[in-house]
Amino acid sequence: MTRMDVYLDNSATTKVDQKVVEAMLPYFTERFGNPSSIHSKGVEAREAVERAREQVAKLINAKPSEIVFTSGGTESDNLAIIGAAKAANSDESKRNAVVCSNVEHPAVLNTCKDLVASGFSFSEAKVNSEGILKTSEVQSHISKQTAVASVMLANNEIGTIQPVAAVAKLCHEQGALMHTDAVQAVGKIPIDVKKLNVDLLSLASHKFHGPKGVGALFIREGVKIKPIFGGGGHERGLRSGTENVPGIVGLGAAAKIAAEDLSNDIPRMAALRNRLISGLSGLSRAFLNGSRDQRLPNNANMRFLGVEGEALITLLDEEGICASTGSACSSKKLRASHVLLALGLADWEAHGSLRLTLSRFSTKDEIDYALEKIPKAVTTLRRMSPVWAKLERGEKIEDVKDGGHIH
Ligand SMILES: Cc1ncc(COP(=O)(O)O)c(C=O)c1O
């Protein structure tokens, strides 16, 4: 097979849709106004921002007035959690606890942990070996002291989809707010904030063919949160700073395309994802990480025992395939992802993981190319792997526990 460029790292980021680029361009040049200016250039920019707000709201079945633009997923998560925690703590209820799952993105996990320094208690609800949160587990963490609970809609590494509506019900029974990080779910599954019953929802444009550095937070009407930036009071006082107009226009355009195309994209991506999983599951000692059914249509996260994930990524890159692994390389050591460890995997098992994430631009030819190259790369690496040799001899593998993360 001739060499191809195959991008299978769409959970890290996606290609900006050409139609999105075209929608954005005029807002860098002739329509460069500040939306706060009252002259015609300002009005033109304000109209573009409000149109984008409608487009984003429509994608998740919210009202435009419930959308606040931010710089992306990380900021939306911080604004939701810190903003909700501080608001709940300053009203008469004096709630002082935050809860999240143990497979959250660091934008949620570290934000919750950091609140401990401001006097909040923090607890983590644990997923099962399929990467799914059981409501009984969440229930034991939520009380009348809980200000906000944050449970992601879909996981960025293993693509598992959490029972967010059920968790929201538990939160509301205790008077707590519910936030969901939907950064990986938008553009991959239908999202309806009314059905999910959440108070706060984060999304990021670059994960669904929009530009980087722009996102949004849905804040249900009537829900009170405090801003995290001081400033001129933009975005209803919740997010000060001159709006990133071209970025917001791009986010709006990406949201419009996602809303229109989702019903076609989902079965197409799922069919290709299934082809990938079936093809790779045929390899010896190869397993799917996370639930087979409750997962995003674009995510295949496989582990190949006896393979070092980073080495596999390098070999695949030489063949033109971009993918991710289950390890994050810090300056000193290679750390297995906290998500894979949360499934109960040993460090050495987690290290052999490969995350392949599709987009609506992925094709059957690309998947077939990957299905030819990945098994070859796995075999090459296993031939020189001491872990594989031990496994083949039936020996026990020693492990050292540690934790890291991938995007
Ligand atoms: C689940 C999840 N939340 C939050 C983020 C952060 O988003 P951003 O890169 O827009 O700050 C990411 C990005 O990888 C993510 O996957």
The ligand as an SDF file (V2000), in Angstrom:
LIG
                    3D

 16 16  0  0  0  0  0  0  0  0999 V2000
  -12.2470   16.4010   28.2240 C   0  0  0  0  0  0  0  0  0  0  0  0
  -11.4410   17.6430   28.0250 C   0  0  0  0  0  0  0  0  0  0  0  0
  -11.6610   18.6970   28.8020 N   0  0  0  0  0  0  0  0  0  0  0  0
  -10.9760   19.8420   28.6550 C   0  0  0  0  0  0  0  0  0  0  0  0
   -9.9940   19.9690   27.7040 C   0  0  0  0  0  0  0  0  0  0  0  0
   -9.2540   21.2610   27.5660 C   0  0  0  0  0  0  0  0  0  0  0  0
   -9.7090   21.9660   26.4420 O   0  0  0  0  0  0  0  0  0  0  0  0
   -8.8430   23.1450   25.7990 P   0  0  0  0  0  0  0  0  0  0  0  0
   -7.7010   22.4830   25.1200 O   0  0  0  0  0  0  0  0  0  0  0  0
   -9.7790   23.8200   24.8500 O   0  0  0  0  0  0  0  0  0  0  0  0
   -8.4240   24.0400   26.9100 O   0  0  0  0  0  0  0  0  0  0  0  0
   -9.7130   18.8840   26.8640 C   0  0  0  0  0  0  0  0  0  0  0  0
   -8.6350   18.9700   25.8560 C   0  0  0  0  0  0  0  0  0  0  0  0
   -7.9610   18.0290   25.5490 O   0  0  0  0  0  0  0  0  0  0  0  0
  -10.4650   17.6870   27.0230 C   0  0  0  0  0  0  0  0  0  0  0  0
  -10.2460   16.6210   26.2550 O   0  0  0  0  0  0  0  0  0  0  0  0
  1  2  1  0
  2  3  1  0
  2 15  2  0
  3  4  2  0
  4  5  1  0
  5  6  1  0
  5 12  2  0
  6  7  1  0
  7  8  1  0
  8  9  2  0
  8 10  1  0
  8 11  1  0
 12 13  1  0
 12 15  1  0
 13 14  2  0
 15 16  1  0
M  END
$$$$
